[in-house]
Amino acid sequence: MSFWRNIAGLAVRRPDAADCVDCPPGPPGEDPAFSTAVTALGAKLAKADGRAHVSEFDAFSLVFQTDAASEPNIHRLYDLARQTTRGFESYAKRLAKRYRNCPQILEDVLDGLFYIAAADGIVSEEELDYLEQVAGYFGFSALAFRRMKATHLGLAEDDPYGVLEVPHDATDDHVRTAWKRALVETHPDKARSRGLPPEYVAVAESKAAAINAAFDTVMRERRSLALEGAV
């Protein structure tokens, strides 16, 4: 069964026009505009560092599964789109417009793009810039992108607040509340219940680990500062 059919329950199932403020009804994988935009974004990401490696198409095929009948068309579109990164903005904006009320679907897309970027063993600065721009078009904040980046590339020692999506002057209670909320939202069991592939369950586990590490770092730093202030 197609991956996109498994996450269909996230969409707002209401009959509406293509550009309605609600998400299109039905599985994203049956939405031609969705499939086209995701394919183009994945292909153009592969070209972001100046070379489109075969491992990146293999990674694309793994995380963005399609129906067998659609594979030839998807492959042709991918080959065409990966010739240049030009035009990726329009695909990102189109996807964001159609799924603006379904941020989890948009984050799933970004998780898949991160997976593709890392497929050749290294995520280049050009690829990171591409991913950050796509995240911006999707409506994600800079803090949200930094959290996603930490999930896939490791937690930056100096940016635990970005993972928790809280400002540096947040109260302890605010930090604790954000930590608990983030853990609930990213629990691996949710990925399993949504029928996501093992790769996405692993991503959820990494997210939970990054969130816990960030909380521990913030509270440890605050305790240390409090002790220094008391001396």
N, C-alpha and C positions, 0 to 999 in steps of 0.2 A: 504494500500500500504506500502511496506517495506520502512523503514527509509533510507536504503542505496540507494534505487532507487531514492529517492528524492534529494540526493546530487550527483547524477551521472553527472550532468552538470559541475561539477568542474573538472572532469577527462579530460585528453587530449584524444580526440577521434580519434585515429589514429591506423590503423592496424599495429601491431608490435609484435615482439617476447616477450615472458614473461619477459625477463630481459632487455628490451629496456630501454633507459634512459627516455623515455616518459611514462606517466601513461598508464596502460592498457585501452583499449577502453571499453565503456559501463559502466553500474552501478557497483560500487564496490561490492554490494551485490550479483551480479551474477559471481563474481570472486571467485572460490573455495579457492584459496590461501589467499585471503583477509579474507573471512569468517573464515577459519581455524585459521589464525594468530590472529584475533580479539578475537575469542572464547578462544584460549589458553592464550592470555595475560590477559583477564578478569578473567579466572579461576585461573591462577597462582597468580594474584594479591590477590584474595580472600584468598590464602594460605600464603601470605607474612607475616602476623602477627601470623602465627602458627595455625590458625583456619579458616575454611571456613564456614561462617554463611549463613543460608538459605536466609537471607535478601539480601545478596550480589548477589545471583543468580537471585533473583527477580528484583534487580536493573539492572543487566546485561540484563535480558530479556526485561526490559522496554526501555532502551536506545539503545540497539543493537538489534533492531527488525529483525526478520527473517521471511521468507515465511513459511506458515503452513507446507508445505511438507518437509521442512528442519529441523523443530524443533526436531524430534526424534534424528537425527544424531548430531545436535548441542548439545543437552542435553547429549548424550553419550560422546562426545568429551570433554565437559565441566567437567563432572564427572571424566574423566580420567586425564585431565590436572591439575585439582585442587589438585591432590594427592601430588604434590611437585612444588616448584617454579623453580626447575632446568630446564634449557632449554629455559627459556623465552627470553634470549638474541637472540637466533636464529630466533624466531618468530618476534621480534622487528626489527631485521636487515632485514629480508625478506620483511616485510611490508614497511620499509623505502626505500628499493631498488626499489620496484615496484611503489611506490607513491612518489618518491623523488621530482618530479616536481609539486606535489599537496599538499603543506604544510597545506592547510586548512583542507583537509581530515585527515591528520595525527593529527592535533590539535583537530579535532572533536573526534578522537579516544581517545586522552588523556583526553578530557573533560568527555567522557563517563567513562573512568577508574577512574577519580577523583570521579565521582558520585557513582561508585561502592564502592570505598574505604570508602566513608562516609556513606554508607547505614546502617552500624551497629551502627552508632552514634558517632564514633570516628575514626580518621585517625591516625594510629600508625606511629612511626618513621620508622618501617620496611616497611610499605606501602609507606611512602614518599620517602624512599630510592629507592624502586622499581620503583615508578613513575618517579623519577629523572633520573634513569638509562634508562628507556624506552625513555624519552624525549631526552636524549643524543644520543641514537641510532637513533632516528628519525631526528636528526640533529638540534635540537633546542638548542639555547645558554642557558647559566646559567641564564641570565637576562630574557629570554623568559619563562623559567620554573618558575622563581620566580613570574613573572606576572600571570601565570596560577595558581600557588599556592595561590597567594593573592586573585584571583577571587573566588576560591572555599572555602578557609579557612579563608578569611578575610585579609584585608590590614595590613601588619606589619607597625607599626608606624615609624620604622626606615628605611624602604625600599621603599619609593615612587618612587625612580629612577628605581628600578627593574620593577615596573609596567609599566612605560613609556618606558622602554628599552633604557635609555640614561645613559651615564656616569655621575658621580657626578660633573665633571668639564664642563659639557655641557653649552653653552651659553643660555641665556633666550630665544632667538629666536629659538634655536635648541629644547629646551624643549617644547616651544609652538607649534612648527611644529610637533613634535612627538605626542603631546597630540591630536592635531586636526586629524592627520593621524590615530591614534589608534581609535578615536571615529568613524571615517568613516568606518574603517574596522570591527568594532565590533557592529555597530548599530543593535539593535534588529529587525528592519524592514528587514535587510538582512537575518536574521535567518528565519523570517516568509516567505520571498519570496522564500527561498530555500526549503520550505516545511518541516522544522525540527519540531520535536515534541515540545510540550509546555515546557518540561524540558530544551530544548536547548535555547528556547526564554528567559527563566528565566536566564540561564547562560549568555546570551548576555547582558541582562539587568544588571546583576551583574558585568560583565566586564566593561560596560560603567560607572557604579557607581564607581568602583575601579579606573578607569582611571581618572575620574573627581576629586575624592578624592586625588589621588596622585598628580595631577597637582596643586590643591589648596594647598596641604602641601608643595610642593617644592617652590612655589611662596611666600607663607607666611613665610617660613623659610628664604628665600633670602631677603625679605623685612626687616625682623627682623635683619638679619646680617648687612644689609646695614645701618640701623638706628643706630646699635651699633657702626659701624665703623665711623659714622659721628659725634658721640658724642666726 
